[in-house]
């Protein structure tokens, strides 16, 4: 029966016949605001929605801690609001969910369900199946066949024990078979996202098989509903033929016409226009209406309407973004509440009922798990991967609830059997996440090959380039392979300037010209300039939104249309820099690990990170920093970074600081953090100031300055800073920098386990080093400083190195306040780029007290987050505002030999 259409007509007719306006006085006139009247059902509906949304959100927060999908919370919330739990409170159901109001709730729930199926249709991209079409079809169809057979087998005893004879066994058998064979594709996508499996071989196969299962499953459901609603076999045949013809009509003429219309309105280029949205919504409701009146169900038409929306230019994704929030926040929890009101787990009150319930759970799980595991193994996957595929395909969730509700509305299922299957769907969906976590832990996962889901590259993304890196020598420490991280448009200017600095277009040509000019007089000098290349890694945060999951499936297209990557590609072409482009869509918690892993795969020698404060305006750079300052400074240069000390950890920049610190901790290569206070790059800065305090990070900073000065337009001043006398009683111990993670991590020097501190962001911990390592570090400092500061030209000296060192001025400086002195020396150059090591690892002095004085002078107290992120010297330069930009480096190796 066309229940949806009848419900709409009945409710609209009832409201139309209302002749009087009641309750105008409302609460002030003593009217109970929660009382239900057909004349004004809105008030109670608002109360119901508030309770439903709060219940689902609270449960979602709690279950999200154990990484359960949101659908579990919504289903459980609906059950708790029904007769199973809160319905047992006297007067609760009669007062909050009276039977007269259920029709209004059902109407809104069905509207939301149609919208959700429309989004499911938008989400399904049939091109996903093409990635592994044979494997996916084999897995999906074999699993559906075995599950349907097991469903038919258990339907026989279920029918004889729980179903009245008035219900035809054939209809009951079809519903049980369909509910067994179906997999919840929307829930499956969210589980893959939560478990970070989208870019693995398992994730790609499961997505493709899920699409096949979903399409075939909805076709089976349409067939079942058509047979149930038909009064005879001939009528059922006509319904099926009508639906088949309507589907063909939508998939060819209407789909092609809608694509041309989208191009005509510019929706494929600039997103859906208002005109296109209007036409699409009309088509959506027309399809829902037609399939409902012919005797199938409105949701099948909504699903077909989603399938025909063009995918070109990300149009389906943009359309999903406009609809998904309202559907997921309001409509779906309401639908689950309607299911919960029909679910009474109290009916499972005897041994036979529970025995059948556990039999349903075991047989449903065994059918999907066994078939998917065996077929996956046959197609070449390992047993671990095959078992993971089988576990994921057992996920039920929303789709099975839709099937069950249709069966209950058609009186095919009794409330007891309905409750048994709702419990089964809840258990199987809940089992999926922990089972997959055990079978397929992160260390066992295999990344997808080219064309994977969440990662793509222009070129050959899977080529391991770590062995093709040009070796660096002491005489020529040039780094030639760079990874540049792009995450926001605000960071683009800084990253372009940083890339221009490390590989200027004139660098290679100047080396070649120098080599040619010296070829006749120095034939023994056979220096080969390494090929410079840059890999731009675009990071996009992946949330549990439907649109984000769709974007992850279309990442191969996004890498060619992303504006940031397009700008960087053009920049490389204009400057003759070989640029490769990569794009990764990962959850925020995985971004740092993704950057570190990508740098290893690419064979990067230096990782460039951005840090921008566009609203900061450093001033007072001409002050004499060695003199006294007024303690009251209104401007705080860290306000733009962290939103002030009172709101540390709440701004977007503070979250970005957390990301930077995690990259520092997890990176397996050298890292350079480019701090761009003004958001304009280095501007006209052509002079570099580098304070050398000692330690592996400062040694890396010195080598980096030498490479930058290979550019004829760059000059530098390098000062070796030392403390003339101890101005404070404390002397800092030699240290290694580590970041605290969610769990304790093992330090590199010893087995000491670092405790977790009760703060928002990881704290910086300084481990001890012995006298030997401290001596080795001092020796390495002296050797490197002597090599460059006391450089003497010889026949064996590469011309590129001698040209770079000729533009650097080396000097020594000793002061009781080395940070103040370094700031004063840097201020002598306008504008200036400061290059400094991140930490003073294995050094012998402590800048903590001096830095505290600088922060007090500038009115920047309470800035521990930035100090722990970039180190004490860099914090001093950022505080003073003397630098146009600051580059903070952290070395990979902590060994001093």
N, C-alpha and C positions, 0 to 999 in steps of 0.2 A: 504494500500500500504506500502511496505517496505521503508518508507521515509528515515530512518536513513541510511540504506545500500546504497540507491541511492545517498544520499548527499555525503557520503564518496567517492563513486566511481567517481561522477561528479567532485568534487573538486580536487581529486588526478589526474584525467585525464587532467583537465585544467592546473595544475601545470606542468605536464609531458610534455605538448605540448609547453611550453614556450621555445622559441628558442633564445631569446636575453636577455642579462642582462642589465637592465636599471637603471638609477639613481645612478650610482656609485659615482658621485660627491657629491650627497646628498645635505645637507643644504648649503655647501660652493659653490656649483654650481648654487644656486638660486632655487633649487627644494623645493616645499612646502612639509614639512615633514608630514603634515596631509592629503595630497592628496592620494586618493585611486587608486591603479592600481592592476589589477589581477596578474601582474607579481611579485609584491612585496607587499602583503597585510599585512605583519607583522608590519610595522610602524604604520599604523592606528589602528591595533588591540591593540598594546601596549598603545596607547593614550586612546582608548576606555576602556581598562581594568583599567588604572589608574583612570579615571573618575568614573567608576562603583565602584571600591573598596573604593575610598575616600568617595563617596556619601553614600554607605552602612555603612561604619565604623562611619562616623560622625552622621548619624541618629541613629545608634546602641548605641553610647555613650549618646545621648540625651534621647532616649526612655528607655535606661537601668536605668535611674534615677527613672523612675516610674515602674520599674520591668516588662517591656514588653519583650517578647522573641525577639531574634535577627531577626527572620523571618519577624516580622512586619516592622523592619527597611529596610530589603532587598526588601520586596514587595513594600513598600512605595517609596524606592529609585528608583526602576524600573519604577513605575508610574510617578514619577517626571521627570525622564529622557525621558519619552515618550511624546506623543502629548498632554497629559493632562496639562503639565506645561511648561517644558523647550522646548518642541517641538513647542511651540507657538512663541519662539524667532526666528526672521527671520534668516534663513540660518543655524540654529543649527543642525537640523536633517540632512540636506543635506551635511553638512560639517563633522559632527562627526559620524553620523550613516546613511551614504548613503545606499540606497537600495541594491547596489551591494555588500556591505560588510556584510549584514545581514546573508547571507548563511554561511560565515566563522564563525560568532558569533554563529549561530545556531548549527554548527557542534561541536564546543567546548562545547557549553551549553549541547548538547545531550550526549557528552562524560561524562561531569560532572554529568548529571542526572543519567546515567547508574551507575557511581561510587557511587553516593549517594544512589540509590536503592540497590546496593550491600552492602553498609554499613547498610542500614535499615534491610536487611536480616541478616546481622551479629548481629545486635542489638536485634533482636527478638529471645528470648529464650523460646521455647515452654514449658519448665519446669516451667516458671512463671505462666502459666495457672493452673498448678496442685495445686498451693497453695489454690485457691478457684475456682475450675473448674466449679462447678455448678452455683455458684453465678455469675461468670464472663460471662459464656456463656448465662445465662438467661438475664443479663443486656445488653450485646452486641447485641445479636440477636433480642431481643424485640425492642431495639432502632433503629436498622437498618431496621426492618420491618415497624415500624410506620413512620420513616423518608422517606423510599422509597415510601410508600403509599402517603404521603403528597407531595413528589416530583412529583409523577405521576399526582396527582390532579392539582397542579399548572401548570404543563407542558401543559395542554389543553388550557387555555387562553393565555399562553405565545406563544404557537405554532401559534394560530390564529392571534395574534397581531404583532409578530415580525419575524416569520420564513417563508421563501418563500415556496410555495407549492412543489417545486422540492425536498425538503428534506422530507424523510419519517418520519411520526410522531413517528413510533416505535423506530427508532434510537434516535430521539430527546428525547423521553420519557425515554429511558434507560440511557442516559447521565445525565439528570436532576435527575433521581432517584438515580443513583450512587453518584452524587455530594452531594445530600442531606444526604445519608446514611453513608458516609465515615467520619472517624475521623482521624485527623493528629497525628498519634502515635509519630513520632519524636519530633514534637512541644510540644505535651502533656508531654513527658518526661522532656523537658527543663522547662516547666511551673511548674511541680511538684518539680523540683530541685530548682528553684528560690523561690518558696513559702515554701520550707522546709517541703514538705508533703510526702517525699518518705518513711518515717518510721512510717506513720500513717495508721490507718485502711482504710481510704479513699484512700490513695496513693496506697496501695497494691491492692485494688479492682479495681481501675481505671487502673493501669498498666496491670493487667490481662485482663480486659475487652478491653483495648486498643489493646492488642496483638490479641485477637479474632477478633476485628473489622478490624484491619489492614489486617490480612490474608484473611478474607472473602471479604473485600473491593477490594483487588487486584485481587482476583478471579473473582469478578463481573466485574471489569474493563476489565480483559482479555476476559471475555465472551462478553462484549459489543463491544469491538474492533473487536473481531472475527466476530460477526454478521454484523458489519458495513462494514468490508473489504470483506466479502463473496459476491460472485455474485449471489448465490442462497442458498436455505435452505440446500441442500445437501452439498454444499461447506462449509457452516458454521458448519455443523455437523462434517465433516472431520477435520476442523481446531480444533474444541473442542476435538475430540478424539485424534488427534495428540498431542495437548498440555497436555492432561491428561496422555497419555502414556509417553511423555517426562518427565513430572513431576515425575511419578512413577519411571522411569529409574534413575533420579537424586537422589530421596529420598532413594532408597535402594542400588542398586549396586554401583553407583558412590559415594554416601556418605560413605558407608562402606569402599570402596577402598581408598577414600581420608583420612579417619581416620587411616587406616593401614599405608598409606604412610606417614602421619604426625608422627606416632610413629616410623616408620623406619628411618626417617631423624632426629629424636630427636626434632622435632618442638613442641611437646606437653610438653617437659620438659624445653627446653632452648629458646623458642620463635621460630617464623617462620624462617627457613633457607632460603638462597637465592634460592636454588633448589625448596623448597616448595612454595615460593612466585611466582616463575616463572610458575610452574604448575597451581597454583590457579588462577593467572591472565589469563592464557590461557583458563582455564575452564570457567572463568567469561565471557570473550569475545566470546567464542564459544557458550555459552548459549544465550547471547544477540543476536548474529548473527542468531542463529537457530529460536528463537521466532520471530525475525523480518521478516525473509524470509517466514515463514509460515503464516504471516498475523496477528499476535497479536501485539506485540510491543517489542522493544529491552529491555525496562526497566523491563518487566516481567521476561525475562531470567536472567537479572542481579539480580533481587530479589531472584529468585530460587537459583542462585549460592551462594548468601550470606547465605541462609538457610542451605545448605549442608556442610558448613565449620565446622569442629569439634569444640566443645566447651571445650573439655578436656584440662586441664592445662592452661586455660585462653588464648587459641590460638586465638579465635575469637576477644578477647579484644586486644591482641597484634597486630593482623592484622589491626584492626580499628585504632589503634594509628599511624600506618604507613601511613594511607590514609586520615584521617579525616581533617588535617590542610589544605592540598591543596584543598580538596573538599569544605570546608566551607569558605575559604578565597577567592578563585578564581572562582570555577565552579558554586556554587549555586548563588552568586550575579549575575553572567552572565546570568544564566537561568531566574532569576527574571527580569533582564533587558529586555530580549527577551519578557517576558510576558508583561512588562510595555510598550514596544514599540507597542504592539498589543492592549493595553488598552487605551481607550480614554473616560475619565469620562465626557468630553464635550458632548458626545452623549446622556447623560442623561439630556435632555434639555426640557422636557415637563412633565406635571403632570401625564400623564398615565405611562410614564417610571418610574418616581419616585414612583408612587403608587405601581407598580409591584415590584420595588426594595425593598421597605419596606415590602411588602407582602412576598417576598422571605426570607428576614431576619427573620421576625416574625415566619413564618411557619417552617423554618429550625431549628430555636432555639427551638420553641415549641415542635417539634417532638422529638428531642434528649432529651431536658430537661424533658419533661413530662414522656416519656417512662423510662428513666434512674432513675428518682426520684421515680416513683411508684414501679418499679421492685426492686430498692434498699431497699425501705421501706418494701416490701413484704419479702425480704430475711433477715430482722431483724435489719437493720440499722435505726438510728434515722432520724427524718425529716431533721435536719440540715445536717447530713452526706449525706443523700439521695439527698438533693438539691445541695450539693457540687459535688457529683458524676455527677449529671445531668449537672451542669455548666461546669465541666471539659470536659465532652464528647461532648460538642458543639464546641470544638476547631476545626478549619479547617486548615488554613495555607497552607503549601506546597502541601500536598496531593491533595487537591481540585484543586489547580492551575494546577497540572499535568493533572488531568482529564479534566479540561476546555481547556487546550492547545491542548490536543489530539482531543477534539471535534471541536475546531476552525480549526486545521490543516485538519481535515476531512470534513470541510465545513458543519458540523452539526449545529454549533453555528454561529450566526452572530456577528460582532464586537460589536454591541449594547448589545446583550444578554451576550456576554463574559464580557464586562465591568460591567454589572449589577452583575454578579456572583463574579467577582473579588472584587468589592466593598463589597459584602455580606461576602466573606471570610475574608476580612480585618477587618470588623466591629466585626464579631463574635469572631475572634481570639483576637482582642483588648479587648473585653468585658470580656474574661475569667478571667484574673488576678484580676481586681478589684472586680468582682462578687464573686469569691472564697474568696478573702480577707475579704469581708463583711460577707459572709455566714459561714465561717469557720476560725475565728480568732485564734491566737495561744492558748489562754486560753481555748478554746473549743475543742482542738484537743485531740484525743485519740491515744496513741501509739499502734503500731501493736504488736500482740502477737508473740510468738517464731517463728522464721523463717521470721521475718520482713525484710524490704528491706535494710535499711541503718544501721541497728544495729544488731549484733549477739554476742552470748556469748557461750563459752564452758561450758556446764552444764545447769543450769536453769537461763536464763537471766532475766526472768520476776518475779522471786521470790523476794519479797520485804523483804530484810534482815535488815531493819532499826530497827525492834523490837527485833532482836536476838542478839544485841550487848551485850557483857559482861559488867556489870557495873564497872565503875572506882570509887575507893574510895580515901579518902585523904591519907590513909596509903599505898595504893597500886595503884598508878595512871598509871597502865600499859595500853597501847593501843594495842589492839590485831588485829584489822581489818584495813588494809591499802589499799589504792588505788594508784597505780603507773601509771603515765602517760608516754606513749611512743609515740613520734611523729617523731623522727629522729634517724638514726643509730648512729650518733655522740653522742647521749645522753645515749647510752646503758651502757657503762662502768660506768658512774656515777650513773645511776639508779640501776645497779646491786650491787654496793658498798653500796648505800643508803639502799637498801632492806636488804643486809647482816647486816648492822648496826642495823636496827630497829628490826630484828628478826633473830639473829644469830642461827645457827643450834644447838649450845651447850646450848642455853638459857633454853629451857624446861627441858632438861636432868639434868642441874645443879640445877634447882629448885626442881625437883623430888628427886634428891639425897639428897639435903639439908632437905627436908621435912621428908624423911625416917630416916635420922640420928637423927632428933629431935623428932620423933614420940613418943618415949618412955618417954621422959622427959617433953614434952610439948603437952599433948593430947588435950589441949584446943585450940591449933593453928590449925584451919581447913581452911587454905587458899587454894583455888582452882585456879590453874594456868589456865588462859583463853586460849582457842585454838587460835593460831596465824594463820591468813590466809591473803593472798595477792591477790588482783585483779589487773591484768595488763590491762589497757585500752589503746588500740592502736588507735590513731587518724590519719585519712587520710582525707586530704582536698578534698572536692567534688566541682568540677568546672562544667561549663556547657558543657564540652566536651562530645561527645558521648561515648568515652571509659570510662570516669568516671561514667556515668550513668549506663553503662553495669557492671562496677565493683560493684556498689551499689546493683545491682540485684544479683550478685554472691558473696555477702559478707559471706554467710555461708561456701563457699569454701575457700575464702581468709583467713578466720580466722584460717584455718588449714595449710595454705601454707605460710602465712606471715613470713618472716625471723626473724623479731624482736620478734614476739610472740613465734616462735619456740625456739629462744635462751632463752627467759625468762622461757618457759616451762621446758627446759632442766636444767636451773639454779635451779628452784624449786625442780625438782626431785633429783638433786645431793645434795641439802642441806636440804632435807626432809621438805620443806616448802609447805603447801597446796596452790596451785596457781590456780586461775580461770582466764580465758582469755576472753577479750571482744574487739570488734572492732566496731568503729563508723566511717562512712563516712558522713561528714557534711561540709557545707560551712564554710569558715574561720571565718566569723562573728559569727557563732553559736558554735564554738569550746569551748569557755569558759563556756557558759551555759550548753553544753553537759557534760563537766567535772563535773560541780557542781551538775547537776541532777543525773549523774551516781553515784557520791559519796553518795548521799542521798539514792538512790535505793539499793546500795550495803551495806548500813549501815556502811560506813567507818568512823573510828575515826580519821584518819590522811590521808591527801592527799599529796602525794609526787610528786613534780614538778621538772623537770630538767632545768638547765640553763648552757650551756657549751660555753667556749671560747677556742677552740682547738689551736688557733695560738698564744694565749697570753703566755708570758714568764715573770713571775714576778721575779724581781731581786731586789738586794740591800736589802735583808731581814735581813742582819746582821747589818744594819746601826743603829745607836743610834737615835731612832725616836724622842727623846725629845730634841735633839740638833738642830742646824741649818742645813739647806740643801741648796744646790745650786738651785736657782729658775729655771735653765734651765735643764730640764730633757727630753732627747730625747724620751725615751720610755713612751708610754701612755698605761696603762693596759686596758683602755676602748676602744682602737682602734679596738680590735677584737670583742668587744661586739657590738659597734655601728658604726664602720667604721670612727671614728673621729667625732669631734663636728661639722665639716663643713657639714658632710653628715648624721647627726643624723636623724633617721626616714626613711632612704632610704635602709639600709642594712637589710638582712634577720634577723639578731639578734635583730635589733630594732623592727621589726615586732613581733618577739617572745616576746620581752619585753612588748609590748602592750597586747599580749595574757596573759602573766603572771599577769599583773596588773588587767586585767578583771577577771581572776580567783580569785584573792584576793578579788575583789569587790563582785563577785557573789556567792562565795563559802559559803555553809551553814555548813561547818565543818572546823576543824583545818587544816592549810596548812603548809607544810614544803617545802621550795625552796632550792634545792641542787645546789649550785654554784660550778662548777668543772673547775677551770681556766686551768689546764693542760690537761684535758680530760682523766685522768687516775684514776679517783676515788680519794680516800684518800691516795693511795699509801701505805706506811708503817705507816701512822699516827695511833697511838694507844692512843693518849692523846687528851683530849678535853679541850678547854678553853672557858668559858662562862662568859662574863661580864654581871652583873645583874644591870640594871639601874632602873628597876621598870616598872609597867604597866602590862596589861594582856598578851601582847605578850612575855615579858620577864619572866613572871611567867610560861607560857607554855614552854619557852625555858629551864627553870630550871627543870621542871618536865620531859622534854624530855631527858635532860642530865642524870637524875637519872635513867630513863629506859635504856639508852644506857650503863650505868655503871653496869647493871645487867650482862653484858658480862664480864667474869673474865679477858679478855684480854684488857679491856678498863679502863683507869683511867681518872680523870678529875680535873680541877682546876676551881672553881667558885669564882669570886670576885665581891663583891657588890661595885659598883662604885658610888661615890658621888662627888659633887663639893665643894671644901673647901671654896671658896668665889666666888662671882659673878664677872667674868672677863669681862662681857659686861653688858650694861645697860638693855638689853631686857631680859625678862623672858618669856619663852614660856607658853602659856596658855594650860590648859588641853585640850586634843584633841581626836577626833575620826577620823579615816582615811576613806575617801570615794574616789571613782574614778568617774570622770566626764564621763558620757555616751553621746551618740549623742543628747539626750534630757536631760533636767534637771531632777535630781533624788531627791527624798525626803530624807533628812538626818534622821538618826535614833533618835537623841535626840530631834529634833524640826521639825517644818514644814518649815524650811528654804529651799528655792529652789535655787540650785546652778546654776549660769550662765554658759553658754557654752563659753569657751575661744577659740580664733582663733588659736589653735595649732593643730598639727597632732595627738598627743596622749592625753589621759585623764590626767588632772592635778590632783595633790594631794591636797585635801582641808582639813584643820584642823578646826573642829567645836569646839565650846566652851563647857566646862563642868562647873558645878557650884561647890561651895566649898564643898558641901556634897559628891558629887561623887569623888572629888579629895581626900577627907579625907578617904572615903571608899577604894579607890585604895591604899592609903598609908598603911591603916590597913591590907589589903589583902597582900601587899608586906611583911610587918613585920611578919604576921602570917606564911606565907609560908617559909620565910627565917628562922624564929625561929624553925619551924618544922624540917627543914633539917640541918641547920648549928649547932643548939644546940641539936642535936638528942641524946637521951638517950635510951639505950637498956632496954626493959621490956619484961615481959612474953607475952604480947599481940602484940609485934612487929613481923610482918611477917619476916621470915628469908631472903626472897628475897630482901626486902627493906633494912634490916640491912647490907646484903652483898654488895648491890649497894652503900650505903652511906659510907661504909668503904673504898671505892676506890676514894672518892671525898674529895678534900681539899678545905675547905671554908675559906674565909678571907674577910676583909673589906679594902677598899682603898679610900682615899680622895685626890683629886688633883685639882688644878685650871684648868688643861687641862685633863679631864678624858679620852677623846678619845686617846690622845697621850700616856697616861699612860697605857690604856688597850692594845694598840698596842705593847708597850714595854714589858708588862707582857706576852703577847701571844708569842712574839718573843723569850722568854726564853726557849720555848719548840720546839724542832725540831724532826720530823714534828708535826704539830698540826692541829686539826680540830676545827674551831671556830663555836660555836652555839650561835646565838644571835636573839633577837626579831626583828621583822621588823620595828616597829614604837615605839615611846615613848609615847604611848597614856596615858593620865591621869598622866603624869609626870610633874615635876616642873622646869626642866632646859631646856635650849636651846643649842643644839650643832651646830647650823647653822654656827656661826662665826668660831668656831674651825674647823669644817669640811672644810670650805672655805680655811682656812690656809693650811690644809693638802693637799687639791687639788692644791693649788698654789705651795706648796713645791714640789709636784710630777709632776707639769706641766699638770694637768688634768682639766683645766678649762672648763666650759660649759657642764658639765656632769649632768644636771638636771634630765635627763630621768632615769638614774640608781639610783640617790638619791631618786627619788619619787617612784621607783619600789621596792627597797629593804630597804630603810630607811637610816638614817644618820650613825649609828654605823656600819652597814654592809658595807656601802660604804667606810668608813674609812679603814676597814680591807682589802677589795678588792683592794683599792688604794695602801696600803702599801705593799701588796704582802707577808705578814708575814704568811699567812695561806695556808696550803696545799689545803684545801677546806673550804667552808663556808656554813652553814645551817641557813637559815633565816625562822623564824616561825611567823605565824600570828594566833592568837586565834580566835575561833568562837565567843564566847560570849564577849560582851563588858561590861556586868554587873560586878560589883566588889564584890558583895556579893554572 
